[in-house]
Amino acid sequence: MRPILIGLIAAFMAATILPAAAQAAAPAPPKATVDPDKRKAGMKDAPGVITAAGLDCQLADARLLGPSTDPKTKAVTNFYELACKDSEGFIVGLPAKPGPLPIIYTCLEVASSGAANVQCILPGNADPKAGLTALLAKQRPDCTMTNARAIGQTQDRKATVFEVACQGGAGYIIDASFPFSVAQPATFNSCLAFGPTTQTKCTLTDQAALDTYFATLVTQIGKPCTVTNHRWVGATGNGTNYFEIACQDGKGYMFALDASGKPGQAIDCAVADNIGGGCTLTNARAAQTAQADLYTKLANGAGFNCNVSKYFPFDSAPAGFEAVELACTNRPDGGVGLFPASTANKAVVYDCAHSELVGFRCTFTQPSAAYPNMTSDLTKLGKSSCAVSGERIVGVSQDKTEGFIEVACADGNPGFMMGYTMATMAPKEATPCPLAKDIAGGCQMPENHKH
């Protein structure tokens, strides 16, 4: 996180320092009544103020605070309060003479500073934190805000930083645009990433609430885990945060929390070396051996004889399942296993010649290693003259019941368009390529167009 500071604001008729809002703001004095003449003057000048300050503000109300003279430079700055529809309000100071940059603070920054002599008092700014509601609804709908505070602006005036607390225990540090705009992208950094030693801290969400929120996330990652330890690993530029968890049974996992607040599938520590330097809370080598043994047992239980030598989980899988590519020491062809989280469902393993029909491509072993299996499928259908030498995944029927693979034969004769029952991946039909023109555009492999 870049250095944050609230900075200086030249307040009405005096220079006022807004201290860093690391703690809750002091109670503000009662709101003053809006002077009708000041409102009239403010509304008259407001369109020009909005343009000069470069604000994204659909004007709802305005008032003139008045001029302020810097005691050192004698430079005069005219101050205004603006209320904007469905957004943060602002205190804006425009230099009377061209040159200096406008002074721009959101009403939440002013409220968080605890300054007594500068306040947002327009009715539309009565609850400064409400100005963040539209930003959350647009970019973080999972967060129902319960509290908010301003942390300040970055020194380079590129970001306005806030903290929000959400219903359910979530909390975020928000790097929003400067000047603040609902229309501009914002980065939401989970409060789980900030600890007692970090420069920036979440103060609106206590540790107990964060622990409860984190436990809720863990239940959604598809792995049984009683968490004994956890840590924030890092974040990507698109707002995804990565976490490591250690489990009571000795296993450990990484998982991602995307920009919408949705946790991704768990990645066990044995294959997480490329994420933030890998796991540090668990013994990854021991976890890898244990997990390989587990996948060996699961694969064999599904009827796929495989002594697993290495494996890698896919990022996506059918609901309630884990998709894992397997390499085997006892056979040349690998496979893709779909292993259920519940015993109510059955595990299934597809060899690498058929796995693409269900959306998974092998990388450990090539489909050619499983061609003998496809030759066997042809034999079952009475086509024993073809030894499969190549394949093309064609696709799945519209009703998702049948998948098609085009195969070529080693003897150079025309191959076949093979149909498989998707529910069992059992061979259903083998149509010679010259007769398969009506099946998904027919055979297209060069080997099948020589005759």
Secondary structure, DSSP 8 states (H G I E B T S, - for coil): ---EE--EEEETTEEEE-----S------------HHHHHHHHHHHHHHHHHHT----EEEEEEEEEEE-TTT--EEEEEEEEETTS--EEEEEESSSSS--EEEEHHHHHHHT-SS----SGGGSSGGGGGHHHHHHH-TT--EEEEEEEEEETTSSEEEEEEEETTS-EEEEEEESS--TTS--EEEEGGG--TTSSS---SS-HHHHHHHHHHHHTTSSS---EEEEEEEEE-TTS-EEEEEEETTS-EEEEEE-TTS-B---EEGGG-TTSTT--SSS-HHHHHHHHHHHHHHHHHHTT----EEEEEE-S--STTEEEEEEEESS-S--EEEEEESSTTS--EEEETTTGGGGT---SSS-GGGGHHHHHHHHHHTT-TT--EEEEEEEEE-TTSSEEEEEEEETTSS--EEEEEETTTTEEEEEEEGGG-TTSTT----GGGS--
